[in-house]
């Protein structure tokens, strides 16, 4: 299998249920950090830490509206899960091949 350097960072970021929920919320619409914190029931410092990890993993990006640079809007980053999707597809093929070989082996030994 091909080495995917970002995969570990993505899996680490997605290991936390609050970060996964933030990803789900951002999948419906861009949001400010305060909106995410309120929706998740988290204090602002905790939400900030989660968002930092999501940005570092390449899953989320932030923008600033022209009218106020202090406001940060978070969105899902285009292609942020590409490495994860490729790894899952490769792993699925590997398992399918292994299970097919096992089934063939078992059918031969039964005869």
N, C-alpha and C positions, 0 to 999 in steps of 0.2 A: 504494500500500500504506500501511496505517496505521503511524504511528510507534509503536514499542514500546520505551520507554526502558530497560527491564530486559534487553532482548535482548542488547545488547553485553556486559553483565556476565555473563550466563549463558554466552554463547559463549566469553568469555575464561576463565571458570572451567572450562568443559568442554574447553578446548584442551589441558590437561595430562593425560597418561595416568594419573598417580597420583590426580588428583582424580576422573577418570572411574571408576577402579577403586573409590575410596572411595564414590562414588555407588552403584555396583553392590552393594557390600557392605552399605551402609545400606538398600538396597532389599530385602534379605533379613531384616534385623533391626536394631533400634537398637543402637548400640555406644558404648563409651567410647573416648576418643582413643587411649589406650594399646593397646586391642584393634585399632583401625584401623592404628596405626603398626606393630604387630607383624605383622599380616596383609599389609601392604604392604612390609615390610622397610625402613621409614623411621625415622630418629631422631626423637625427640619434638619437637624444635624445628621440623623440616621439616613434620611432621604438623600441628602447631599453625598454621603459616603456611597450609597447604592448607585446613584447616578454617575459618580466618578468612576466606579468600577465598570459600569455599563459602557461609558465612553471609552475607557482604556481598552476594553475588549473589542471595540469596533462595532458594537450593536446599536449604539445611540449617538446622536450628534445634537449639538445645541446651536441655536441661532439667536440673534438679538434683533428685535424689531427696530426699524429706523427711528421710531419716535422715542425710544428709551433703551439705551445700552445696558441699563441695570437689569432689565427683564430678560430672562433666559427661557427660550422655548425649546423643549426637547421633542425630538422625532426619532423614529427608527431610521437607522442608516441603511441606505440602499446597498444590498449585497452583504450586509453584516453577518448573515447566517450561511453564506455560500460555502465556507469550509465545512461547517457542520452538516449541511445537506449533502455535500459530496462524500464526506466520511460515512454518513449513514447509508447512502446508496452503495458505496463500496462494501461496507460491512454486511448489508443485506444480501448482496450478490455472493459474498463469501459464505454466509450462513446457508443460503439456498443451495449452493454447490455442495457444501458439507452434508447437509441433510439429505440431498438427493443421493450422494454417494453412500451414506449410511443406510438409506432405504434399499438401495440396490444390493448392498452387502447382506442385509437382513433377509431379503427375498431369496438370495442365492443360498444362504445357509439353511433355510427352511426346507429346501427341496431335497 
